[in-house]
């Protein structure tokens, strides 16, 4: 799943460490999310969206795989 997390975070001048602390996850989790190596749980996706005051769909882009 693609996402705009890094772009949104940087636009708002928030460090990975600060976002991680606010969401109660590790900085490595934030880095993995931004690099697309990890997809968030639905709970974490909601926390991220709520933190930024956005809808989940504004941060995370779901693309269905084509057969």
N, C-alpha and C positions, 0 to 999 in steps of 0.2 A: 504494500500500500504506500502510495506517495503521500508526502505531506509538505506543508509550508511552515513547519515549526521553526526552523532555523531563521528563515526570512522574517517571520513575525517577531521572534525573540530579538533579533538584531535591530529591527526597526524601532523597537521600544527600548533599546539600550539595556537589555537584561542579560546578565551573564548566565552561562549554563549552571554554574554553582548556585546562583541565587534562585533560579527556576527550580532546580532540583530540591533545594531546601524547602521552598514554598509547597512543592508537591509531595514532599516526603519520599523522594526516590534518590538514587545516586546520580552523580554527574555523568557517570558512564551510561546510565539508562537514557539520559537526555541525549547524549552523543549518539547512542545506538538508534534512538528514534529519529534523530535528524538525518542520519546516514542511511536510513531505510533498512537497517539490519534487524530491527525489532518493531513489531506492531504492538501498540498499547492494548491493555485490557479495556473493556468498555468503561470501567470505572475510571481508569487513568485518562482515557480520552475525554470523558466528561469533566474531570478535574482540570485538565489543560484548557479546555474550551472555556470553562467558568473562570479560570484565572485570567484569561485574556479578554473575557467578555464577548466571546464569539460563539458561533454555532460550530459543532463538531465538523460539519461539512465544509466550513470555511478554512479549516486547518488540515484535515485529512481527506485525501482524494482516493475514493475506492474505484478501481477499474476491474471489471470482470474479465477473467481470462477467457479468451476465445478458443474453442476447440480446434 
